[in-house]
Amino acid sequence: MWRYVRRHNQSAIGPARAAGYTERMSLAIIYHTRTGGSRQMAEAAAEGARADLTTHLLRAEDAGPEDLLAAAGYLFCGPENLGALTGEMKAFFDRCYYPLLGRIEGRPYAQLICAGSDGQGAARQLARIATGWRLREVQPARIVITHAQTPEAILAPKRIATADLGACAELGAAMAAGLEMGIF
Ligand SMILES: Cc1cc2nc3c(=O)[nH]c(=O)nc-3n(C[C@H](O)[C@H](O)[C@H](O)COP(=O)(O)O)c2cc1C
């Protein structure tokens, strides 16, 4: 019943749907990874989301403006490098920013950051870009700490803990459910 009311009450329908994007009801998960951690997180989120919604998992290197335009919501996932987003993730935003400015306003997003010890710089930078696009953050940034602090540990392949992957899957599921139900 609640679901029915939500679907038929215009005032409860989020900006993406109200703006006529119902035909593009999918979630785009864009990720970059250097040592595998963010890929595992993005895959877990995609697995969580797919039960509810069409979900496209894309490497930042392969994604372009049309991929974002075609989706109703976004999950961005990547590592923190040198206190910021990785160059590849930044290049993705640089490539897409102006082609999409004013065209995706109000759409929901969330972010997952994989970091050795901090992650706040990358999360802040991403949030600033999302603010420029006028996206709406619908889940707080989730930062997974891998405790990689020596050069050897930083360069080694990462294995993300099951509990953290579970949290990523939950975030993906929450994004998908919110989009599918029209509450974003
Ligand atoms: C060049 C470089 C710079 C890094 N800088 C940071 C940093 O500023 N803060 C941090 O918490 N971790 C930093 N790290 C660690 C990575 O964020 C961490 O290893 C993370 O798990 C990598 O995610 P990935 O496996 O998806 O590549 C850095 C790693 C590299 C290779």
The ligand as a Gaussian input file, in Angstrom:
#p B3LYP/6-31G(d) Opt

LIG

0 1
 C       49.956000       6.746000      -5.125000
 C       49.105000       6.352000      -3.959000
 C       48.705000       7.325000      -3.071000
 C       47.902000       6.995000      -1.968000
 N       47.468000       7.991000      -1.150000
 C       46.617000       7.701000      -0.139000
 C       46.064000       8.750000       0.657000
 O       46.296000       9.936000       0.441000
 N       45.227000       8.407000       1.671000
 C       44.915000       7.107000       1.945000
 O       44.154000       6.849000       2.871000
 N       45.413000       6.090000       1.192000
 C       46.242000       6.357000       0.152000
 N       46.727000       5.354000      -0.646000
 C       46.335000       3.969000      -0.350000
 C       45.149000       3.503000      -1.182000
 O       44.058000       4.366000      -1.024000
 C       44.727000       2.102000      -0.703000
 O       45.787000       1.212000      -0.985000
 C       43.458000       1.633000      -1.326000
 O       43.109000       0.429000      -0.711000
 C       43.605000       1.433000      -2.808000
 O       42.375000       1.106000      -3.393000
 P       42.339000       0.234000      -4.721000
 O       42.754000      -1.175000      -4.306000
 O       40.953000       0.296000      -5.207000
 O       43.326000       0.800000      -5.707000
 C       47.520000       5.643000      -1.759000
 C       47.922000       4.669000      -2.682000
 C       48.698000       5.024000      -3.768000
 C       49.095000       3.949000      -4.767000

